[in-house]
């Protein structure tokens, strides 16, 4: 009986250990997939920035931007990505009606997209037009972005923005009691993903 108890104890310990390892691998896999899905969606929408079939006059007076006066020439485009350090804003005239005011009643709601990091809930929120922010990616440690000009140098000048680098750091849903993050000092494992996107409609 004593020998049987030893064998059962060893098997139980091995089972518990394997179960913990499986749970850890499952969380890591979900973390990586979540970060990649978020990056893919944001990158695809960033590539739409500045789309204006008929062109706009950046110096036009009248309605407050992003609604701008239409031009006959397609030589100039409106501001597709305004410079902002706290939120990522994407503007595109998808329906070619000459305005991108984000009002759902005139089909412009999806022409103004805003991504913003919620540090309280650890998530990236997405909002279209004047709508309510909705969680787009959860278990996110940080969401940052950097703006670049045509030469690859960082810029704060809206007129010079040609590229944007997006950096997402995701974390596991639950902490691992047997793991300590080397920087954060907690039990959450993290995964950082970076992508530099070049919207084809900026600057044209």
ZANULO-222671 format. One line per 2 residues: number of its first residue (from 0); their letters; for each residue x, y, z of N, C-alpha, C, CB. Coordinates in steps of 0.02 Angstrom, whole numbers, plus 32768, in hexadecimal, padded with zeros to 4 digits. Glycine has a CB too. Example, Ala and Ser with C-alpha at 12.3 -4.5 7.8 and 13.67 -1.06 7.14 Angstrom:
! ZANULO-222671
0> as> 8294 7EE4 8186 8267 7F1F 8186 8294 7F5B 8186 8235 7F20 81C4 ~ 8282 7F90 8162 82AC 7FCB 8165 8285 8002 818A 82C0 7FE2 811E
//
This chain:
! ZANULO-222671
0> xx> 8029 7FC4 8000 8000 8000 8000 802B 803F 8000 7FD2 8000 803C ~ 8061 803D 8027 808D 8077 802A 80AC 8084 7FE6 80C4 806D 805E
2> xx> 80C0 804D 7FC5 80DE 8054 7F82 80AB 8070 7F50 80F8 8010 7F69 ~ 806D 8059 7F57 8037 8071 7F2A 802B 80BC 7F35 7FF6 804A 7F36
4> xx> 802D 80D1 7F74 8022 8118 7F83 805A 8142 7F66 801E 8123 7FCE ~ 8097 8128 7F68 80D0 814D 7F4B 80C8 8155 7EFF 8113 8129 7F5B
6> xx> 80B3 811D 7EDF 80AA 811F 7E96 8071 814F 7E84 809A 80D8 7E7B ~ 8039 814C 7EA9 8000 8178 7E9B 8015 81C1 7EA5 7FC4 8166 7EC9
8> xx> 803B 81CE 7EDB 8052 8212 7EE7 807E 822C 7EAF 8078 8216 7F28 ~ 80AB 8201 7E96 80D7 8215 7E5F 80AF 8223 7E20 810B 81DF 7E52
10> xx> 807E 81F8 7E12 8054 8202 7DD6 802A 8241 7DDC 8027 81C5 7DCC ~ 8010 824E 7E18 7FE8 828B 7E22 8013 82C9 7E19 7FC9 828B 7E69
12> xx> 8050 82C8 7E33 807C 8301 7E2B 808D 830D 7DE3 80BC 82F6 7E53 ~ 8099 82D7 7DBD 80A9 82DD 7D76 806D 82F9 7D50 80BE 829A 7D59
14> xx> 8031 82E3 7D62 7FF4 82FB 7D41 7FEA 8345 7D4D 7FB7 82D3 7D59 ~ 7FF2 835B 7D8B 7FEA 83A1 7D9C 801D 83CC 7D77 7FF0 83AB 7DE8
16> xx> 805B 83B3 7D75 8090 83D8 7D53 8082 83DE 7D09 80D4 83B5 7D5E ~ 806B 83A8 7CE9 805B 83AA 7CA2 8020 83D8 7C95 804D 8364 7C88
18> xx> 7FEF 83D7 7CC3 7FB4 8402 7CBB 7FC7 844C 7CBE 7F80 83F2 7CF0 ~ 7FF4 845D 7CEB 800B 84A3 7CF1 8031 84B7 7CB2 8039 84AB 7D2E
20> xx> 805B 848A 7C98 8081 8499 7C5B 8053 84A3 7C20 80B4 8461 7C4C ~ 801E 8479 7C1C 7FEE 847F 7BE5 7FC9 84C2 7BE9 7FBC 8445 7BE7
22> xx> 7FB3 84D4 7C26 7F90 8514 7C2F 7FBC 854F 7C1B 7F79 851B 7C77 ~ 7FFC 854B 7C2E 802A 8581 7C1E 8033 8587 7BD2 806E 8575 7C3F
24> xx> 803D 854E 7BB1 8045 854F 7B68 8006 8568 7B46 8057 8509 7B4E ~ 7FCC 8556 7B60 7F8D 856C 7B43 7F84 85B8 7B49 7F52 8548 7B65
26> xx> 7F96 85D3 7B83 7F91 861B 7B8C 7FC3 8641 7B60 7F9D 862D 7BD5 ~ 7FFF 8627 7B5A 8031 8647 7B30 801A 8647 7AE7 8075 8622 7B36
28> xx> 7FFD 860F 7AD1 7FE4 860A 7A8D 7FAC 863C 7A80 7FCC 85C3 7A7F ~ 7F7D 8642 7AB0 7F46 8672 7AA9 7F60 86BA 7AA9 7F14 8668 7AE2
30> xx> 7F93 86C8 7AD1 7FB0 870A 7AD5 7FCF 871E 7A91 7FE6 870D 7B0C ~ 7FF5 86F1 7A73 8016 86FE 7A33 7FE2 8707 79FC 8047 86C6 7A21
32> xx> 7FB0 86DB 79FA 7F7C 86DF 79C7 7F55 8720 79CE 7F4D 86A3 79CB ~ 7F46 8734 7A0C 7F21 8772 7A17 7F47 87AF 7A00 7F10 8779 7A60
34> xx> 7F88 87B1 7A0E 7FB2 87E9 79F9 7FB7 87ED 79AD 7FF8 87E4 7A18 ~ 7FBF 87B3 798D 7FC5 87B2 7944 7F83 87C6 7923 7FDA 876D 792D
36> xx> 7F4B 87B0 793E 7F0A 87C2 7922 7EFE 880D 7928 7ED2 879B 7945 ~ 7F10 882A 7961 7F07 8872 796C 7F34 8899 793C 7F17 8885 79B5
38> xx> 7F72 8884 7935 7FA1 88A6 7908 7F89 88A2 78C0 7FE7 8888 790F ~ 7F70 8869 78AC 7F58 8860 7867 7F1E 888F 7858 7F43 8817 785A
40> xx> 7EEF 8894 7886 7EB4 88BF 787C 7EC8 8908 787A 7E80 88B3 78B3 ~ 7EF1 891E 78A9 7F06 8964 78AC 7F2E 8976 786D 7F2F 8972 78EB
42> xx> 7F5C 894A 7859 7F86 8958 781F 7F5C 895E 77E0 7FBA 8921 7816 ~ 7F2A 8933 77D8 7F00 8937 779C 7EDA 8978 779A 7ECF 88FC 779B
44> xx> 7EC2 8990 77D3 7E9C 89CE 77D4 7ECA 8A0B 77CD 7E74 89D3 7815 ~ 7F07 8A07 77E7 7F36 8A3E 77DE 7F47 8A47 7794 7F77 8A30 7807
46> xx> 7F49 8A12 776E 7F58 8A16 7727 7F23 8A3D 7700 7F61 89D0 7709 ~ 7EE7 8A44 771D 7EB2 8A6A 76FB 7EBA 8AB5 7705 7E6E 8A53 7714
48> xx> 7EE3 8AC9 7735 7EE9 8B10 7747 7EF9 8B3C 770B 7F1E 8B19 777C ~ 7ED6 8B73 7706 7EE3 8BA3 76D1 7EC0 8B96 7690 7F2A 8BA7 76C6
50> xx> 7E99 8B60 768D 7E77 8B50 764E 7E44 8B87 763F 7E54 8B0B 7651 ~ 7E4C 8BA8 7606 7E1F 8BDD 75F1 7E1A 8BDC 75A5 7E38 8C23 760A
52> xx> 7DE7 8BBD 7589 7DE2 8BB4 7541 7DE5 8BF3 7518 7DA2 8B91 7531 ~ 7DCB 8C2B 7533 7DC8 8C69 750D 7DFA 8C9D 7524 7D84 8C85 750F
54> xx> 7E1D 8C90 755B 7E4D 8CC0 7575 7E2D 8CF6 759F 7E73 8CE0 753C ~ 7E55 8D14 75CD 7E3C 8D48 75FA 7E6D 8D81 75FF 7E2E 8D2A 763F
56> xx> 7E53 8DBA 7611 7E7C 8DF5 761A 7E8D 8DFC 7664 7E59 8E35 75FF ~ 7ECC 8DEF 7676 7EE0 8DF0 76BC 7EDB 8E36 76DB 7F27 8DD7 76C3
58> xx> 7EDB 8E6A 76B1 7ED9 8EAE 76CB 7E93 8ECB 76C9 7F09 8EDA 76A3 ~ 7E61 8EA3 76B8 7E1D 8EBC 76B2 7E02 8ED5 76F4 7DEF 8E86 7696
60> xx> 7DDA 8F0A 76F1 7DB9 8F23 772D 7D71 8F09 772E 7DBA 8F71 772F ~ 7D50 8F12 7766 7D0A 8EFC 776A 7D02 8EC9 77A1 7CF4 8EDE 7728
62> xx> 7CE3 8E90 7793 7CD6 8E5E 77C7 7D16 8E47 77E9 7CB2 8E22 77AA ~ 7D11 8E38 7828 7D4B 8E22 784E 7D63 8DDE 7835 7D3B 8E1E 7899
64> xx> 7DA5 8DD5 7829 7DBF 8D93 7815 7DA8 8D5E 7846 7E0D 8D95 7810 ~ 7D9E 8D1E 7831 7DB6 8D03 77F2 7D89 8D0F 77B5 7DBF 8CBB 77FA
66> xx> 7D52 8D34 77BC 7D29 8D44 7781 7D4C 8D7C 775B 7CE0 8D58 7795 ~ 7D5E 8D71 771C 7D84 8DA2 76F7 7D66 8DAE 76B2 7DCD 8D8C 76F0
68> xx> 7D77 8DE6 7695 7D5C 8DFA 7655 7D78 8DCD 761D 7D6C 8E43 7646 ~ 7D4C 8DB5 75F2 7D60 8D8A 75BB 7D86 8DB2 7585 7D23 8D67 759C
70> xx> 7DB7 8D92 7566 7DDC 8DB1 752F 7DCD 8D8E 74ED 7E28 8DB1 753E ~ 7DD6 8DB1 74B6 7DCE 8D91 7475 7E0D 8D67 7466 7DC3 8DC6 743E
72> xx> 7E46 8D7E 7480 7E85 8D5B 7474 7E8F 8D25 74A9 7EC0 8D8C 7473 ~ 7EB1 8CEF 7498 7EC1 8CBA 74C8 7F08 8CC0 74E1 7EB5 8C76 74A9
74> xx> 7F27 8CFA 74D6 7F6E 8D02 74E8 7F79 8D06 7533 7F89 8D40 74C7 ~ 7F47 8D1E 7559 7F50 8D26 75A1 7F1F 8CF9 75C6 7F47 8D6F 75B6
76> xx> 7F33 8CE3 7600 7F07 8CB9 7629 7EFE 8CD9 766E 7F23 8C70 7630 ~ 7EC9 8CC7 7690 7EBE 8CE0 76D3 7EEB 8CB9 7704 7E73 8CDC 76E7
78> xx> 7EE8 8CCB 7743 7F12 8CAB 7775 7EF5 8C66 7786 7F17 8CD6 77B6 ~ 7F17 8C32 7770 7EFE 8BEE 777B 7F0E 8BD3 77BF 7F1A 8BC0 7747
80> xx> 7F48 8BE9 77DC 7F5B 8BD5 781F 7F72 8C13 7845 7F93 8B9D 781E ~ 7F48 8C31 786E 7F5D 8C6A 7897 7F91 8C53 78CB 7F20 8C8C 78B9
82> xx> 7FC0 8C80 78DB 7FF1 8C6F 790E 7FD2 8C71 7953 802E 8C9F 790A ~ 7FD8 8C3B 7978 7FBD 8C38 79BB 7FE3 8C02 79E1 7F70 8C28 79BB
84> xx> 7FF9 8C12 7A1D 8021 8BE2 7A44 7FF6 8BB4 7A70 8052 8C07 7A70 ~ 7FB6 8BC4 7A78 7F8B 8B9C 7AA4 7F5A 8B71 7A7F 7F66 8BCA 7AD3
86> xx> 7F4B 8B81 7A41 7F1C 8B58 7A1B 7F33 8B55 79D2 7ED5 8B75 7A20 ~ 7F20 8B1E 79B1 7F2F 8B15 796B 7EF0 8B22 7943 7F4C 8ACE 795D
88> xx> 7EF0 8B57 791B 7EB5 8B6B 78F6 7EC0 8B60 78AB 7EA3 8BB5 7904 ~ 7E8F 8B40 788B 7E93 8B30 7844 7E58 8B51 7821 7E94 8AE3 7838
90> xx> 7E65 8B78 77ED 7E30 8B9A 77C8 7E35 8B88 777E 7E35 8BE7 77D2 ~ 7DFC 8B73 7760 7DFA 8B62 771A 7DB4 8B6F 76FE 7E0E 8B18 7710
92> xx> 7DB1 8B8C 76C4 7D71 8B99 76A3 7D5F 8B5D 7678 7D74 8BDB 7678 ~ 7D44 8B29 7697 7D38 8AEA 7675 7D01 8AEE 7641 7D27 8AB5 76A7
94> xx> 7CCE 8B17 764E 7C97 8B1B 761F 7C9D 8B55 75EE 7C56 8B21 7645 ~ 7CD2 8B7C 75F3 7CDF 8BB1 75C3 7CAD 8BE9 75C3 7CE2 8B94 7581
96> xx> 7C8E 8BF6 75FD 7C5B 8C2B 75FF 7C77 8C6F 7612 7C24 8C18 762F ~ 7CB8 8C72 761E 7CD8 8CB3 762D 7CDA 8CC5 7675 7CB5 8CE7 7609
98> xx> 7CC7 8C97 76A2 7CCA 8CA6 76E9 7CD7 8C67 7711 7C8A 8CC8 7701 ~ 7CF5 8C70 774C 7D05 8C37 7777 7CF5 8C4B 77BF 7D51 8C22 7770
100> xx> 7CB8 8C62 77CA 7CA7 8C7D 780C 7C92 8C49 783F 7C71 8CB0 7804 ~ 7C8F 8C09 782A 7C80 8BD4 7859 7C38 8BCF 786E 7CA9 8BDD 7895
102> xx> 7C0A 8BEE 7848 7BC3 8BEB 7859 7BA3 8BAF 7836 7B9F 8C2C 7846 ~ 7B85 8B84 785E 7B69 8B46 7842 7B31 8B53 7810 7B4F 8B1A 787A
104> xx> 7B0B 8B8A 781A 7AD1 8B97 77F0 7AE4 8BA4 77A7 7AAB 8BD1 780B ~ 7B21 8BBA 779A 7B35 8BC6 7755 7B6D 8B97 773F 7B4B 8C0F 774C
106> xx> 7B6E 8B5C 775D 7B9B 8B26 7749 7BE5 8B35 7753 7B90 8B15 7701 ~ 7BF4 8B63 7781 7C3B 8B74 778E 7C56 8B56 77CF 7C42 8BBF 778F
108> xx> 7C2F 8B2E 77F1 7C43 8B15 7833 7C85 8AEE 7831 7C0D 8AE9 7850 ~ 7C8F 8AC6 77FC 7CCB 8A9C 77F7 7D05 8AC0 77D5 7CBC 8A5C 77D2
110> xx> 7CFD 8B01 77C8 7D33 8B27 77A7 7D60 8B4A 77DA 7D15 8B5A 7778 ~ 7D4E 8B45 7818 7D78 8B61 784E 7D7D 8B2C 7884 7D59 8BA4 786B
112> xx> 7DB8 8B0F 788C 7DC4 8AD9 78BB 7DF8 8AEF 78ED 7DDB 8A98 7896 ~ 7DEA 8AE2 792D 7E19 8AF5 7962 7E29 8AB8 798D 7DFB 8B2E 798D
114> xx> 7E6A 8AAA 7995 7E82 8A76 79C3 7EA2 8A99 79FF 7EB5 8A46 799F ~ 7E91 8A81 7A3B 7EAB 8A9F 7A77 7EB6 8A6A 7AAC 7E7C 8AD6 7A91
116> xx> 7EEB 8A73 7AD4 7EFB 8A42 7B08 7ED8 8A52 7B49 7F47 8A3E 7B13 ~ 7EB7 8A20 7B66 7E96 8A27 7BA7 7EC3 8A05 7BDB 7E4E 8A07 7BA7
118> xx> 7EE9 8A2D 7C00 7F19 8A12 7C30 7EF8 89F2 7C6D 7F48 8A48 7C47 ~ 7EBA 8A06 7C7A 7E96 89EA 7CB4 7E80 89A2 7CA6 7E58 8A14 7CC4
120> xx> 7E62 8997 7C6D 7E49 8955 7C5B 7E7B 892C 7C32 7E09 895B 7C34 ~ 7EB6 894A 7C25 7EEA 8928 7BFF 7ED0 890F 7BBC 7F07 88ED 7C27
122> xx> 7EB7 893D 7B93 7E9C 892B 7B53 7EA3 8964 7B20 7E52 8916 7B5A ~ 7E9D 8953 7AE0 7E9B 8985 7AAB 7E53 898F 7A98 7EC7 8970 7A6D
124> xx> 7E3C 89CD 7A9A 7DF8 89DE 7A87 7DF7 89F8 7A3F 7DD9 8A11 7AB8 ~ 7DC1 89E9 7A1D 7DB7 8A02 79D8 7D76 8A28 79D4 7DB8 89C7 79A5
126> xx> 7D78 8A62 79B5 7D3B 8A8B 79AD 7D36 8AA3 7965 7D3C 8AC7 79DE ~ 7CFA 8AA3 794A 7CEE 8ABE 7908 7CC3 8AFC 790D 7CCE 8A88 78DA
128> xx> 7CD8 8B31 78EA 7CB1 8B6F 78EB 7CA7 8B88 7931 7C6F 8B64 78CA ~ 7C69 8B9A 7940 7C57 8BB3 7983 7C3B 8B7D 79AF 7C25 8BEC 797D
130> xx> 7C47 8B3E 799D 7C2D 8B06 79C3 7C50 8AFA 7A05 7C31 8AC8 799A ~ 7C3A 8AC9 7A2A 7C55 8AB6 7A6B 7C91 8A88 7A62 7C1F 8A95 7A97
132> xx> 7CC8 8A92 7A86 7D02 8A65 7A81 7CEF 8A1D 7A94 7D3B 8A7D 7AAE ~ 7D07 89EE 7A6D 7CFA 89A7 7A79 7D3D 8983 7A80 7CD0 8989 7A3F
134> xx> 7D41 8953 7AAF 7D80 892D 7AB6 7D90 8904 7A78 7D7D 88FF 7AF4 ~ 7DCC 890E 7A5D 7DE0 88EA 7A21 7E13 88B3 7A31 7DFD 891A 79EF
136> xx> 7E3E 88BF 7A63 7E70 888E 7A77 7E79 8892 7AC3 7EB4 8899 7A52 ~ 7E75 885A 7AE4 7E7A 8858 7B2D 7EBE 883B 7B42 7E42 882E 7B4B
138> xx> 7ECD 8843 7B83 7F0D 882C 7B9F 7F48 884B 7B7A 7F11 87DF 7B9D ~ 7F46 888E 7B76 7F7B 88B3 7B54 7FA1 88DD 7B88 7F5E 88E0 7B1C
140> xx> 7FE3 88D4 7B8B 800D 88F9 7BBA 801B 8940 7BA2 804E 88D5 7BC6 ~ 8024 8948 7B60 8031 898A 7B45 8021 898C 7AFB 807B 899E 7B50
142> xx> 8010 89C8 7AE4 7FFF 89D4 7A9D 801B 8A18 7A8B 7FB1 89D1 7A8F ~ 8052 8A19 7A64 8073 8A57 7A53 807D 8A5B 7A07 80B7 8A5D 7A77
144> xx> 808B 8A98 79F0 8096 8AA2 79A9 80C6 8ADC 799E 8053 8AAE 7984 ~ 80EA 8AD9 7967 811B 8B0C 7956 8111 8B20 790D 8164 8AF2 7961
146> xx> 8118 8B61 78FF 810C 8B7B 78BB 814E 8B88 7898 80E1 8BBB 78BE ~ 8150 8B78 7857 818E 8B81 782F 817F 8BA6 77EF 81AE 8B3D 7820
148> xx> 81B2 8BCA 77D6 81AB 8BED 7796 81C3 8BBF 775E 81D3 8C30 7796 ~ 81C7 8BDA 7722 81DA 8BB2 76E8 8221 8B98 76E9 81D0 8BDA 76AB
150> xx> 824C 8BB6 7713 8292 8B9F 7717 829C 8B6C 774E 82BF 8BDB 7723 ~ 8267 8B5E 7774 826D 8B2E 77AB 827F 8B4D 77ED 829E 8AFB 779A
152> xx> 827F 8B90 77F0 828E 8BB3 782F 824D 8BC3 7854 82B6 8BF5 7821 ~ 8250 8BC3 7896 8214 8BD3 78BD 81FF 8C1C 78B0 8221 8BC8 7908
154> xx> 81BF 8C28 78B2 81A5 8C6B 78A5 8167 8C79 78D0 8194 8C73 785B ~ 815E 8CB9 78E0 8121 8CCF 7902 80F8 8CFC 78D4 8134 8CF5 7943
156> xx> 8110 8D06 7898 80EE 8D30 7867 80BB 8D06 7840 8121 8D50 7836 ~ 807B 8D18 7847 8045 8CF2 7827 8050 8CEC 77DC 8001 8D12 7836
158> xx> 8065 8D23 77BD 806E 8D23 7774 80A4 8CF3 775D 807E 8D69 775D ~ 80D2 8CE0 7789 810A 8CB6 7775 8100 8C6C 7786 8149 8CCE 7796
160> xx> 80CA 8C5B 77A7 80BF 8C15 77BC 80B5 8BE9 777E 8083 8C10 77EC ~ 80DF 8BB6 7777 80DA 8B87 7740 80D7 8B3F 7758 8113 8B8F 7710
162> xx> 80EF 8B33 7795 80F0 8AF0 77B2 80DD 8AF4 77FC 8135 8ACE 77A9 ~ 80C5 8ABD 7816 80B8 8ABA 785E 80CD 8A75 7877 806D 8AC8 786D
164> xx> 80F1 8A76 78AF 8106 8A37 78CE 80D8 8A29 7909 8150 8A39 78E5 ~ 80BB 89EF 790A 808C 89DB 793E 80AD 89A5 7969 8048 89C1 7920
166> xx> 80AA 89AE 79AA 80C8 897E 79D8 8093 8968 7A0B 8107 899C 79FD ~ 8086 8927 7A0D 8055 890A 7A3C 8079 88D9 7A69 801B 88E7 7A15
168> xx> 8071 88E1 7AAA 808B 88B1 7ADA 804F 8891 7AFD 80BB 88D3 7B0E ~ 8046 8851 7AF0 800E 882C 7B0E 8028 8806 7B4B 7FEE 87FB 7ADB
170> xx> 7FF9 87EF 7B74 800C 87C7 7BAF 7FDB 878D 7BB5 800C 87F2 7BEF ~ 7FEF 875B 7BDC 7FC3 8722 7BE8 7F86 8738 7C11 7FE9 86E9 7C0B
172> xx> 7F50 8713 7C0B 7F12 8726 7C2E 7F1B 8721 7C79 7ED9 86F9 7C17 ~ 7F41 86F0 7C90 7F4A 86E5 7CD8 7F95 86E1 7CE8 7F26 86A5 7CF0
174> xx> 7FA8 86F5 7D25 7FEF 86EF 7D38 8002 86A8 7D48 7FFD 871C 7D75 ~ 8041 8699 7D3D 805C 8657 7D4D 8081 865C 7D90 808C 863D 7D14
176> xx> 8069 8639 7DC3 8089 863E 7E05 80D1 8625 7E07 8061 8617 7E38 ~ 80E5 85FF 7DD3 8129 85E5 7DD1 8156 860D 7DA2 8127 859C 7DBB
178> xx> 813E 8648 7D8E 8165 8671 7D5F 8166 86B9 7D78 8147 866D 7D18 ~ 81A0 86DA 7D6F 81A6 8721 7D7F 81C3 8745 7D43 81D4 872B 7DBD
180> xx> 819E 8775 7D2A 81B4 879B 7CF0 81F4 87C2 7D01 817C 87CB 7CD6 ~ 8228 87BF 7CD7 8268 87DE 7CE7 8266 882A 7CEC 829B 87CC 7CB4
182> xx> 8234 884A 7CCD 822E 8893 7CCE 81F4 88AA 7CFA 8226 88AF 7C87 ~ 81BA 888C 7CEF 817E 88A2 7D12 8179 8887 7D59 8141 888D 7CEC
184> xx> 819C 8850 7D67 819C 8835 7DAA 815D 8810 7DBE 81A8 886A 7DDA ~ 8131 8801 7D8E 80F4 87DC 7D9F 80F4 8798 7D7B 80B5 8804 7D8C
186> xx> 80BD 8774 7D7F 80BA 8731 7D62 809F 872F 7D1C 8092 8706 7D8D ~ 8094 8768 7CFD 8079 8769 7CB9 80B0 8762 7C85 8051 87A9 7CAD
188> xx> 80A9 8732 7C58 80D6 872D 7C1F 80C0 875F 7BEA 80D8 86E4 7C03 ~ 80EE 877B 7BC4 80DD 87AE 7B93 80F8 879D 7B4E 80F7 87F2 7BA9
190> xx> 80DC 87BC 7B1C 80F1 87B2 7AD7 80EB 87F5 7AB3 80C7 877A 7AB3 ~ 8121 880D 7A95 8121 884D 7A73 8125 8843 7A27 815C 8878 7A8B
192> xx> 80F9 8867 7A04 80F6 8862 79BC 80FA 88A9 799F 80B5 883E 79A5 ~ 8125 88B4 796E 812D 88F6 794F 8125 88F1 7904 8171 8915 7961
194> xx> 8106 8923 78E7 80FC 8924 789E 80FD 896D 7886 80B9 8902 788B ~ 8123 897A 7850 8124 89BD 7832 80FA 89BA 77F2 816D 89D5 7823
196> xx> 80C7 89E5 77F0 8097 89E5 77B9 809F 8A24 778F 804F 89E0 77D4 ~ 809C 8A1C 774D 80A1 8A54 771F 805E 8A5B 76F9 80DD 8A4B 76ED
198> xx> 8031 8A86 770F 7FF2 8A90 76EA 8000 8AAD 76A6 7FC3 8ABF 7711 ~ 7FE8 8A8E 7670 7FF9 8AA4 762C 7FDB 8AE8 761A 7FE2 8A70 75FB
200> xx> 7FA8 8B00 763F 7F87 8B3E 762B 7FA2 8B7C 764F 7F3E 8B38 7639 ~ 7FD1 8B73 767C 7FED 8BAD 769F 801F 8BD2 7672 800D 8B98 76E1
202> xx> 8018 8C13 766E 8048 8C3B 7649 803C 8C3F 75FF 808A 8C21 7654 ~ 8002 8C25 75E9 7FF4 8C27 75A1 7FB4 8C4D 7594 7FEF 8BE0 7584
//
